[in-house]
Amino acid sequence: MAFVVLFSTMSFTAYMHYCGDTLVEIVVFKKAKGCGMEMQNPSANGCTITKKNCCDDKQMIIDGQDELQLSLDKLIIEQQQFIISFVYTYISLFKEYDEDINSYREYKPPLIVRQIYKLDEIYLI
């Protein structure tokens, strides 16, 4: 249950690098390095002609849940019934019995009138 709460409230960012129409790299939590084909800054090498860059960087932000419902009074009746029945059945799984339940304690075997196995035996002569 703790993992469900942790991952539902955690938010993260996924960075994607496209070279043309092809997805080259996906990175979570840090920026994508790229494919090495990015255009140089035109003012750095003295060129005034600019080309369209074939590479594109996109980011996808996945926001986690900010509000947690901690109180039981905001739950509807069906949810309350489910929680109560779940807790009750879970607790009753681990109930220990103090008394020794043995239903055969008072049982007495019948008296043997004949030895039946001797009546069914076949002897070869």
Backbone as JSON Lines, residues from 0, in Angstrom:
{"i":0,"aa":"M","n":[0.83,-1.18,0.0],"ca":[0.0,0.0,0.0],"c":[0.88,1.26,0.0]}
{"i":1,"aa":"A","n":[2.03,1.17,0.7],"ca":[2.92,2.32,0.75],"c":[3.5,2.61,-0.63]}
{"i":2,"aa":"F","n":[3.8,1.57,-1.42],"ca":[4.33,1.77,-2.76],"c":[3.3,2.44,-3.66]}
{"i":3,"aa":"V","n":[2.04,2.09,-3.51],"ca":[0.98,2.7,-4.32],"c":[0.88,4.18,-4.01]}
{"i":4,"aa":"V","n":[0.92,4.54,-2.73],"ca":[0.85,5.95,-2.34],"c":[2.1,6.68,-2.83]}
{"i":5,"aa":"L","n":[3.27,6.06,-2.7],"ca":[4.51,6.7,-3.12],"c":[4.5,6.99,-4.61]}
{"i":6,"aa":"F","n":[4.18,6.01,-5.44],"ca":[4.23,6.2,-6.88],"c":[3.07,7.03,-7.42]}
{"i":7,"aa":"S","n":[1.95,7.09,-6.71],"ca":[0.85,7.94,-7.19],"c":[1.09,9.4,-6.86]}
{"i":8,"aa":"T","n":[1.9,9.71,-5.85],"ca":[2.16,11.11,-5.5],"c":[3.47,11.63,-6.11]}
{"i":9,"aa":"M","n":[4.28,10.77,-6.7],"ca":[5.56,11.18,-7.26],"c":[5.36,11.71,-8.68]}
{"i":10,"aa":"S","n":[6.01,12.84,-8.97],"ca":[5.95,13.37,-10.33],"c":[7.36,13.34,-10.93]}
{"i":11,"aa":"F","n":[7.44,13.2,-12.24],"ca":[8.74,13.15,-12.9],"c":[8.61,13.68,-14.31]}
{"i":12,"aa":"T","n":[9.77,13.93,-14.93],"ca":[9.84,14.47,-16.27],"c":[10.62,13.51,-17.16]}
{"i":13,"aa":"A","n":[10.1,13.25,-18.34],"ca":[10.79,12.41,-19.33],"c":[11.2,13.31,-20.5]}
{"i":14,"aa":"Y","n":[12.49,13.3,-20.82],"ca":[13.02,14.08,-21.93],"c":[13.21,13.15,-23.13]}
{"i":15,"aa":"M","n":[12.77,13.64,-24.3],"ca":[12.87,12.86,-25.53],"c":[13.63,13.67,-26.58]}
{"i":16,"aa":"H","n":[14.53,13.01,-27.3],"ca":[15.29,13.66,-28.37],"c":[14.92,12.99,-29.69]}
{"i":17,"aa":"Y","n":[14.43,13.81,-30.62],"ca":[14.06,13.33,-31.94],"c":[15.1,13.83,-32.95]}
{"i":18,"aa":"C","n":[15.55,12.95,-33.81],"ca":[16.41,13.34,-34.93],"c":[15.57,13.12,-36.19]}
{"i":19,"aa":"G","n":[15.06,14.21,-36.74],"ca":[14.09,14.1,-37.83],"c":[12.75,13.66,-37.23]}
{"i":20,"aa":"D","n":[12.23,12.56,-37.73],"ca":[10.99,12.0,-37.18],"c":[11.26,10.78,-36.31]}
{"i":21,"aa":"T","n":[12.52,10.44,-36.09],"ca":[12.88,9.23,-35.36],"c":[13.23,9.58,-33.92]}
{"i":22,"aa":"L","n":[12.64,8.84,-33.01],"ca":[12.96,9.01,-31.59],"c":[14.3,8.34,-31.32]}
{"i":23,"aa":"V","n":[15.26,9.12,-30.85],"ca":[16.61,8.61,-30.64],"c":[16.85,8.25,-29.18]}
{"i":24,"aa":"E","n":[16.34,9.07,-28.26],"ca":[16.69,8.87,-26.86],"c":[15.54,9.32,-25.96]}
{"i":25,"aa":"I","n":[15.31,8.52,-24.91],"ca":[14.37,8.89,-23.85],"c":[15.12,8.8,-22.53]}
{"i":26,"aa":"V","n":[15.06,9.87,-21.75],"ca":[15.75,9.92,-20.47],"c":[14.77,10.44,-19.44]}
{"i":27,"aa":"V","n":[14.79,9.81,-18.26],"ca":[13.94,10.24,-17.16],"c":[14.82,10.92,-16.11]}
{"i":28,"aa":"F","n":[14.36,12.03,-15.57],"ca":[14.99,12.79,-14.47],"c":[16.18,13.65,-14.89]}
{"i":29,"aa":"K","n":[16.72,13.55,-16.1],"ca":[17.79,14.45,-16.54],"c":[17.61,14.73,-18.03]}
{"i":30,"aa":"K","n":[18.32,15.75,-18.53],"ca":[18.16,16.17,-19.91],"c":[18.82,15.18,-20.87]}
{"i":31,"aa":"A","n":[18.21,15.01,-22.04],"ca":[18.75,14.09,-23.06],"c":[20.0,14.69,-23.68]}
{"i":32,"aa":"K","n":[21.01,13.85,-23.96],"ca":[22.28,14.32,-24.53],"c":[22.13,14.67,-26.01]}
{"i":33,"aa":"G","n":[21.36,13.91,-26.73],"ca":[21.17,14.18,-28.15],"c":[21.98,13.21,-28.99]}
{"i":34,"aa":"C","n":[21.86,13.39,-30.31],"ca":[22.53,12.49,-31.24],"c":[23.82,13.06,-31.79]}
{"i":35,"aa":"G","n":[24.16,14.3,-31.46],"ca":[25.39,14.92,-31.94],"c":[25.24,15.62,-33.27]}
{"i":36,"aa":"M","n":[24.04,15.71,-33.8],"ca":[23.81,16.35,-35.09],"c":[23.14,17.71,-34.93]}
{"i":37,"aa":"E","n":[23.2,18.3,-33.76],"ca":[22.56,19.6,-33.55],"c":[23.33,20.67,-34.31]}
{"i":38,"aa":"M","n":[22.63,21.7,-34.73],"ca":[23.24,22.8,-35.49],"c":[24.04,23.68,-34.52]}
{"i":39,"aa":"Q","n":[25.16,24.21,-35.01],"ca":[25.98,25.14,-34.24],"c":[25.33,26.51,-34.26]}
{"i":40,"aa":"N","n":[25.7,27.32,-33.32],"ca":[25.21,28.69,-33.27],"c":[25.84,29.47,-34.42]}
{"i":41,"aa":"P","n":[25.05,30.1,-35.32],"ca":[25.62,30.76,-36.49],"c":[26.5,31.95,-36.13]}
{"i":42,"aa":"S","n":[26.28,32.62,-35.04],"ca":[27.09,33.78,-34.7],"c":[28.46,33.37,-34.17]}
{"i":43,"aa":"A","n":[28.61,32.11,-33.75],"ca":[29.88,31.65,-33.2],"c":[30.93,31.45,-34.29]}
{"i":44,"aa":"N","n":[30.51,30.99,-35.48],"ca":[31.5,30.76,-36.53],"c":[31.42,31.79,-37.66]}
{"i":45,"aa":"G","n":[30.65,32.85,-37.49],"ca":[30.62,33.95,-38.43],"c":[29.65,33.78,-39.59]}
{"i":46,"aa":"C","n":[28.88,32.73,-39.66],"ca":[27.93,32.51,-40.76],"c":[26.65,33.31,-40.49]}
{"i":47,"aa":"T","n":[26.06,33.77,-41.54],"ca":[24.78,34.45,-41.42],"c":[23.66,33.64,-42.01]}
{"i":48,"aa":"I","n":[23.98,32.56,-42.72],"ca":[22.96,31.69,-43.3],"c":[22.57,30.67,-42.24]}
{"i":49,"aa":"T","n":[21.29,30.55,-42.02],"ca":[20.82,29.59,-41.02],"c":[20.01,28.5,-41.68]}
{"i":50,"aa":"K","n":[20.22,27.3,-41.25],"ca":[19.44,26.16,-41.72],"c":[18.48,25.74,-40.62]}
{"i":51,"aa":"K","n":[17.46,25.04,-41.03],"ca":[16.52,24.5,-40.05],"c":[17.18,23.3,-39.36]}
{"i":52,"aa":"N","n":[17.08,23.26,-38.07],"ca":[17.68,22.18,-37.29],"c":[16.83,20.92,-37.47]}
{"i":53,"aa":"C","n":[17.49,19.79,-37.74],"ca":[16.74,18.54,-37.95],"c":[16.41,17.88,-36.61]}
{"i":54,"aa":"C","n":[17.09,18.27,-35.55],"ca":[16.87,17.66,-34.23],"c":[15.85,18.46,-33.44]}
{"i":55,"aa":"D","n":[15.14,17.74,-32.57],"ca":[14.1,18.37,-31.76],"c":[14.09,17.72,-30.38]}
{"i":56,"aa":"D","n":[14.01,18.54,-29.36],"ca":[13.93,18.04,-27.98],"c":[12.54,18.32,-27.44]}
{"i":57,"aa":"K","n":[11.94,17.33,-26.84],"ca":[10.62,17.47,-26.21],"c":[10.71,16.93,-24.8]}
{"i":58,"aa":"Q","n":[9.85,17.42,-23.97],"ca":[9.78,16.91,-22.61],"c":[8.33,16.62,-22.24]}
{"i":59,"aa":"M","n":[8.15,15.56,-21.48],"ca":[6.82,15.15,-21.05],"c":[6.82,15.17,-19.52]}
{"i":60,"aa":"I","n":[6.01,16.0,-18.94],"ca":[5.94,16.13,-17.48],"c":[4.74,15.33,-16.98]}
{"i":61,"aa":"I","n":[5.0,14.4,-16.09],"ca":[3.94,13.58,-15.49],"c":[3.8,14.02,-14.05]}
{"i":62,"aa":"D","n":[2.69,14.68,-13.77],"ca":[2.45,15.18,-12.42],"c":[1.82,14.12,-11.56]}
{"i":63,"aa":"G","n":[2.25,14.05,-10.32],"ca":[1.68,13.13,-9.36],"c":[0.47,13.76,-8.68]}
{"i":64,"aa":"Q","n":[-0.18,12.99,-7.89],"ca":[-1.35,13.45,-7.17],"c":[-0.89,14.3,-5.99]}
{"i":65,"aa":"D","n":[-1.47,15.51,-5.85],"ca":[-1.07,16.4,-4.77],"c":[-1.92,16.23,-3.52]}
{"i":66,"aa":"E","n":[-3.15,15.83,-3.7],"ca":[-4.06,15.74,-2.56],"c":[-4.32,14.28,-2.22]}
{"i":67,"aa":"L","n":[-4.14,13.94,-0.98],"ca":[-4.45,12.6,-0.5],"c":[-5.68,12.68,0.39]}
{"i":68,"aa":"Q","n":[-6.56,11.72,0.24],"ca":[-7.77,11.68,1.04],"c":[-7.47,10.86,2.29]}
{"i":69,"aa":"L","n":[-7.25,11.54,3.41],"ca":[-6.85,10.87,4.63],"c":[-8.0,10.6,5.59]}
{"i":70,"aa":"S","n":[-9.09,11.3,5.43],"ca":[-10.19,11.12,6.38],"c":[-11.22,10.14,5.83]}
{"i":71,"aa":"L","n":[-11.82,9.38,6.73],"ca":[-12.82,8.4,6.32],"c":[-14.21,8.99,6.18]}
{"i":72,"aa":"D","n":[-14.43,10.21,6.66],"ca":[-15.77,10.79,6.58],"c":[-16.12,11.22,5.16]}
{"i":73,"aa":"K","n":[-15.15,11.36,4.27],"ca":[-15.43,11.74,2.89],"c":[-15.68,10.54,1.99]}
{"i":74,"aa":"L","n":[-15.54,9.33,2.51],"ca":[-15.78,8.13,1.72],"c":[-17.28,7.86,1.64]}
{"i":75,"aa":"I","n":[-17.7,7.27,0.54],"ca":[-19.11,6.91,0.42],"c":[-19.34,5.61,1.2]}
{"i":76,"aa":"I","n":[-20.6,5.25,1.38],"ca":[-20.97,4.1,2.22],"c":[-20.37,2.8,1.71]}
{"i":77,"aa":"E","n":[-20.39,2.58,0.4],"ca":[-19.86,1.34,-0.16],"c":[-18.36,1.21,0.11]}
{"i":78,"aa":"Q","n":[-17.64,2.32,0.01],"ca":[-16.2,2.28,0.29],"c":[-15.95,2.0,1.77]}
{"i":79,"aa":"Q","n":[-16.73,2.58,2.65],"ca":[-16.58,2.33,4.08],"c":[-16.87,0.87,4.41]}
{"i":80,"aa":"Q","n":[-17.92,0.31,3.81],"ca":[-18.24,-1.1,4.04],"c":[-17.12,-2.0,3.55]}
{"i":81,"aa":"F","n":[-16.55,-1.69,2.4],"ca":[-15.46,-2.49,1.88],"c":[-14.25,-2.44,2.81]}
{"i":82,"aa":"I","n":[-13.88,-1.27,3.27],"ca":[-12.72,-1.13,4.16],"c":[-12.94,-1.87,5.46]}
{"i":83,"aa":"I","n":[-14.13,-1.74,6.04],"ca":[-14.42,-2.42,7.31],"c":[-14.39,-3.93,7.13]}
{"i":84,"aa":"S","n":[-15.0,-4.44,6.07],"ca":[-15.02,-5.89,5.86],"c":[-13.62,-6.42,5.54]}
{"i":85,"aa":"F","n":[-12.83,-5.65,4.81],"ca":[-11.45,-6.07,4.5],"c":[-10.61,-6.15,5.76]}
{"i":86,"aa":"V","n":[-10.69,-5.14,6.6],"ca":[-9.91,-5.13,7.85],"c":[-10.36,-6.26,8.76]}
{"i":87,"aa":"Y","n":[-11.66,-6.49,8.87],"ca":[-12.17,-7.55,9.75],"c":[-11.71,-8.93,9.28]}
{"i":88,"aa":"T","n":[-11.8,-9.19,7.98],"ca":[-11.37,-10.51,7.49],"c":[-9.86,-10.68,7.57]}
{"i":89,"aa":"Y","n":[-9.12,-9.6,7.38],"ca":[-7.66,-9.69,7.47],"c":[-7.23,-9.98,8.91]}
{"i":90,"aa":"I","n":[-7.86,-9.34,9.87],"ca":[-7.51,-9.57,11.28],"c":[-7.92,-10.97,11.72]}
{"i":91,"aa":"S","n":[-9.05,-11.46,11.24],"ca":[-9.51,-12.78,11.65],"c":[-8.67,-13.9,11.04]}
{"i":92,"aa":"L","n":[-7.85,-13.63,10.05],"ca":[-6.97,-14.65,9.5],"c":[-5.91,-15.08,10.5]}
{"i":93,"aa":"F","n":[-5.51,-14.17,11.37],"ca":[-4.4,-14.42,12.28],"c":[-4.86,-14.66,13.71]}
{"i":94,"aa":"K","n":[-6.11,-15.03,13.9],"ca":[-6.62,-15.29,15.24],"c":[-6.09,-16.63,15.73]}
{"i":95,"aa":"E","n":[-5.57,-16.64,16.95],"ca":[-5.05,-17.87,17.52],"c":[-6.11,-18.49,18.43]}
{"i":96,"aa":"Y","n":[-6.13,-19.81,18.42],"ca":[-7.05,-20.54,19.28],"c":[-6.29,-21.04,20.49]}
{"i":97,"aa":"D","n":[-6.84,-20.79,21.68],"ca":[-6.18,-21.2,22.91],"c":[-6.46,-22.65,23.25]}
{"i":98,"aa":"E","n":[-7.64,-23.11,22.94],"ca":[-8.0,-24.48,23.29],"c":[-7.6,-25.45,22.18]}
{"i":99,"aa":"D","n":[-7.34,-26.66,22.58],"ca":[-6.96,-27.71,21.63],"c":[-8.24,-28.31,21.06]}
{"i":100,"aa":"I","n":[-8.45,-28.12,19.77],"ca":[-9.66,-28.64,19.13],"c":[-9.32,-30.02,18.58]}
{"i":101,"aa":"N","n":[-9.85,-31.04,19.23],"ca":[-9.64,-32.4,18.81],"c":[-10.99,-33.1,18.89]}
{"i":102,"aa":"S","n":[-11.59,-33.35,17.75],"ca":[-12.93,-33.92,17.74],"c":[-12.93,-35.42,18.0]}
{"i":103,"aa":"Y","n":[-11.77,-36.06,17.96],"ca":[-11.69,-37.5,18.18],"c":[-11.27,-37.86,19.6]}
{"i":104,"aa":"R","n":[-11.22,-36.9,20.46],"ca":[-10.77,-37.17,21.82],"c":[-11.73,-38.12,22.55]}
{"i":105,"aa":"E","n":[-13.0,-37.94,22.37],"ca":[-13.99,-38.76,23.06],"c":[-14.36,-40.02,22.28]}
{"i":106,"aa":"Y","n":[-13.82,-40.2,21.13],"ca":[-14.15,-41.35,20.29],"c":[-13.45,-42.59,20.82]}
{"i":107,"aa":"K","n":[-14.22,-43.66,20.96],"ca":[-13.66,-44.95,21.37],"c":[-13.87,-45.92,20.21]}
{"i":108,"aa":"P","n":[-12.84,-46.62,19.82],"ca":[-12.97,-47.53,18.69],"c":[-13.9,-48.7,19.05]}
{"i":109,"aa":"P","n":[-14.53,-49.3,18.06],"ca":[-15.43,-50.43,18.33],"c":[-14.64,-51.65,18.8]}
{"i":110,"aa":"L","n":[-15.28,-52.48,19.55],"ca":[-14.65,-53.71,20.02],"c":[-14.54,-54.7,18.86]}
{"i":111,"aa":"I","n":[-13.45,-55.42,18.8],"ca":[-13.23,-56.38,17.73],"c":[-13.87,-57.7,18.12]}
{"i":112,"aa":"V","n":[-14.84,-58.14,17.33],"ca":[-15.52,-59.4,17.6],"c":[-14.75,-60.52,16.94]}
{"i":113,"aa":"R","n":[-14.36,-60.36,15.7],"ca":[-13.59,-61.34,14.96],"c":[-12.44,-60.62,14.27]}
{"i":114,"aa":"Q","n":[-11.43,-61.38,13.96],"ca":[-10.34,-60.8,13.2],"c":[-10.68,-60.97,11.71]}
{"i":115,"aa":"I","n":[-11.17,-59.92,11.13],"ca":[-11.72,-59.97,9.78],"c":[-10.63,-60.27,8.75]}
{"i":116,"aa":"Y","n":[-9.43,-59.81,8.97],"ca":[-8.39,-60.05,7.99],"c":[-8.07,-61.54,7.87]}
{"i":117,"aa":"K","n":[-8.31,-62.32,8.93],"ca":[-8.06,-63.76,8.83],"c":[-9.17,-64.45,8.04]}
{"i":118,"aa":"L","n":[-10.35,-63.92,8.06],"ca":[-11.45,-64.5,7.31],"c":[-11.27,-64.31,5.8]}
{"i":119,"aa":"D","n":[-10.58,-63.22,5.42],"ca":[-10.4,-62.92,4.0],"c":[-9.12,-63.49,3.42]}
{"i":120,"aa":"E","n":[-8.26,-64.07,4.21],"ca":[-7.0,-64.58,3.7],"c":[-7.21,-65.87,2.92]}
{"i":121,"aa":"I","n":[-6.37,-66.09,1.93],"ca":[-6.41,-67.32,1.12],"c":[-5.04,-67.97,1.27]}
{"i":122,"aa":"Y","n":[-5.04,-69.25,1.65],"ca":[-3.78,-69.99,1.83],"c":[-3.62,-70.99,0.71]}
{"i":123,"aa":"L","n":[-2.44,-71.03,0.13],"ca":[-2.15,-72.0,-0.91],"c":[-1.46,-73.21,-0.28]}
{"i":124,"aa":"I","n":[-1.97,-74.38,-0.62],"ca":[-1.39,-75.59,-0.03],"c":[-0.59,-76.32,-1.08]}
